[in-house]
Amino acid sequence: MAKAHSLRVTAAAAAELGRHAAVAGTPGMMHLDLVDGRCERWAIRLRPGHLAGTPIARADGITLYAPAEQLNLLSGLSLDYRGDISGGGFLVRPGEGTVSCACGTAFSRSGGGRQATQ
């Protein structure tokens, strides 16, 4: 796993990813890919297993895979998880050159807002 392409995964996100993977019968493996976001250009989609791609992050017993063609968009981001009594969800914490929407579920690279195509 190349450091330049790594995505940081917080302990809370790793624990929740591990739970999702175990429930799905693919312990230790999750897949992340980017889809069109609503409030910013990209939103993350998480699915259990190693569907394809490159390992981009390892934390607390979970390996997260992503398509090779999306590695540059994920570089420098952090994946977090926040939960409370009404539910929870994964959040994208922006890195340098990245903005996230107010809800924290979508992001754009600076200068590449919702209307940008990539």
Helices and strands as residue ranges (DSSP letters): G 3-5, E 8-9, H 11-24, E 29-36, E 42-48, E 54-59, E 62-66, G 68-70, H 71-74, E 78-84, E 87-93, E 98-100, E 106-109
